[in-house]
């Protein structure tokens, strides 16, 4: 259990790390509440972006000045017109893997990364089945269905005993970190030797998560080439959503007889780079968080994510007990959020309104909760949620990094509000 005093001390170190990235640090009073923590962080993030623009004024979209050497903290950039050839030197957002080599292409968002990758695959693969788990990210599935006709979308069913069996066409596994825990674990128990490529969306796992290491060990065992895709403005920015940034990391295993797979992976990386260029999806240097990469950053990130996961486990247990009939999914593999259903079916509009109403009412009661469409914050965030597999709508409650007792009080308040408004008492 983390006390409010221990929490505020940890947040003081996070705010200090952010503030030290400024050339002219802000004079901030030590935060004494969650609201003060949130405001301090977002104020510093805005100052960092403004300072970047003022300092790197020569680094425009046209790269007109040879004197421009744009940087963002430990990151250094070089590029020509429109950043189509953006080269980035700086720390990895992942823990280095042994026994492999990798190439990273940065993009303007996580969806830009996976969109460029999937569209580029048409230049390498004529036809393929892309295997997805139930509960995979809805916009990724929509992208495949609407704009990637050479990939046949196959939603696997549990158990996955025969899901990765040899097939006449190429097979790509899309492993999504937002899948339910049962589906994710089932995939890692399968024989992967028939797979031609693994696309692993790591967005909901911390960059040094043990889950990522497990997946990479599984892929290495079955000698599957891997592309890691990620949105970096969720768990990589100490809760401030510093900027829209994504990446695709192409991993090739060393010391294995994988000539055909390695050639495909190298070609796929090159074609993905071309797709980023032609689609205008290159990353913005200003969106690289300048505070990453240090030992202090990794230590604080680890503590933040651990606190969120602890709070998430409590939430799942509490809602299973108090809101059993009104819980949609409590056991996502990432543990970062849960979803609630209504006694009567929700659509997008009613789910959105429910998220707004609950956040507004509980915020008025003094709780740190907002209607916001993301996760990993220092406040609880609610938003509508669509399960693309079942076509059902619910409300997502993103678990925050809060001290234990405060979060338990807020969890109980959420349960009471939801039961009153969307349970039996809400029938009238």
Steps between C-alpha positions, in 0.01 A plus 500: 500500500637841400417789733416848377832623641699237310298574187565874517872438553510278190308759300743768619781298339301460177428874483866572573612275215267681259592846628874432474459455124419870465783742430321735739323277756168622637471612861235264634378448852519141617172330403273422795216328315425290193355802319819697564708209369298483179508876441875521563574219255289638220636850556858375471414295190358810332812698594723227355317508168512880489870505585569245228327718241691811607839331513468298177342773291743427216378141471195559281317252279716596202832462688613825337783569744814288502567639847193325640581206728166416657501307825257398773683402815711194410354476149678648199335534159606548142269528202432673173171626358188407700697255721449228237851373576487562878792341683489477878789439737406443861395249764261214431155494656551127554740292703780380269456139385790259463541276198338734250545813293236764447409806295261769622275720288328781693160630396250770593286259708449136581231468233735662247755229579270201457324657200828552315613148590183324384470702180869439423454124543311496167837554327644188668205259536236437231245346735511404865282417793540739792400323820363722778386424852151576630493850647780642282510877448194600299662764280770254390234250396308775320817601317557144377140448391471830314844570353716186500324259261798267453476397865211273594390575855460183706377541858620202703272321741595367839660258560765565236612139458496503118515875439858500378486180295682497164300656218531547125533878530742704709393552861554813708413512868388839631553477876338795674585606854137609552365147458333322794748309717357156414544553125849645536623215719343243271693639203832464682428133568466427128753358258607798288710319239239553226500879540683714246493825699400624844367857531494585870318815611670580832314825575335377821821355648779706653806506277691269736206279587565135568208423268696643209800285594276191514362565153847558360627174653201320350568650157870412525414141591293461184736719293227747401606842371338773711381856451425691819252784449423754769333825595740683732268759652336256743751340738824662385433860607459488879127562467507825300440377141795705385430468127367270228779256423508145368755249380551174317802295611609224262671218691715237333640206694876449480677168452201319349444369148228747414613627161149516349339656810790743545472611137126554542551694820768721347287565194199566721696759699603678180147498360359622832742792483372576152140485622576742785654737247217479248223519759660795678513312828852589618554580865539855631828561688312720747293198609794295629484531881833650614488334841532134394799272508661571836513258793275736697242500219488121483478467879213749524318346202530156659351629826218681316397195300529274806264731691249498213512120479449462876204734483370313196505165677302649788247648257445168325443321831269771635287528186478119472354503851283813488415535129512141375196534273609842374863419420592455133873410511706512819803300392679667211853367475647846565305566820471872423123533470170318541168538321145528635173419322154634566198301611364596160724492191708811438581655164784742432298809593360362825836356603670833432236684701528254788877553513451877500227494765688270737822698474320830553305380804794331673732789420253732672533272803872574505633189327782518238305369201459644149316413180810442285569255220829350606671330794811510717417830669524617861120519495233247411380535142165386364391461139268295280642170381412285198582129486553437130466124551159505669385839360397599854552838665604560860672763713873471558642596838875559465676432828728785615824530693348603832578421864336176610237630743384780271460262206306252710262776606457605137446139388219465753350832387507388135326175593229683693443751221488235229261275695271793572489631142543187287393218728159413647447848639542646152213310335256787529 
